[in-house]
Amino acid sequence: MSELETIQASYAQALGRDGRITKTQRQILATALKLFAEKGYEEVSTREIADCAGVAEGTLFHNFVNKNGILEAIMQPIVQRILPATLTALDQAVLNKTTNTLEAFIVTLCRDRVQFVDRNRASLAVILSQFFNNQKDRQAVLDMATPDVLAQAGQAMDRLKVAGELVDWPNRIILQLVFSTLGGYLVERIMVPTAAEIEQERAVQYLSDFLVNGLSPRRMPLHADKN
């Protein structure tokens, strides 16, 4: 799979299905996302976008006013439809896989997330920059965890608890710990080039070892339960 695939391919398909967007607008938006992903938003000029899209710069301004208008037009379908659908598909791949051990569940989850980030690092860097700079887009990203996915995650954790594989903590706390650990590492893998130099399976090993050791009921507790 190529560096520019899942998100950019899904975005191009979404543009093609949207009857409200003209052919010229589709060319500009798809070209802009590709350039932003390759070079970074700040390094790309409207002239370069127009030249690569095969349109006059005045045509670009007529359709989107400025470069920020292009970015906003790109982000809306990605944040509202494409990214949630992509992440939900990954969640379902993990949740639908029947696993009897905490290690199998965590390794599957970590591998899916690391592979997804590596396939889409450039596009995700654009999305993250907007995440930090735009409150509306930031909230939309934070709201992506749907009730159905959370409920299924809770059922998976309950099964692992019954099997004696998962520490008997509230599911909400377990999810917070898992996704804060994964999220913190994956953001660095997206934004810091040296972090991405760690080979995928080695990264999965580090993440899964840390999480499994922390969430196993067989670990040595630091604090005795007073209840």
SULBELKA-V368485 format. One line per field, one symbol per residue. burial: I if it has 9 or more other ideal C-beta (glycine too) atoms within 8 Angstrom, else O. A space follows every 50 residues. Layout:
BEGIN
burial: ???
END
This chain:
BEGIN
burial: OOOIIIIIIIIIOIIOOOOOOOOIIIIIIIIIIIIIIOOOIOOIOIOIII OIIOIOIOIIIOIIOOIOIIIOIIIOIIIOOIIIIIIIOIIIIIIOOOIO IIOIIIIIIIIIIIIIIIIIIIIIIIIIIIIOOOOOIIOIIOOIOOOOII OIIIOIIIOIIOIOIIIOOOIOOIIOIIOOIIOOIIIIIIOOOOIIOOOI OOIIOIIIOIIIOOIIOOOOOOOOOOO
END
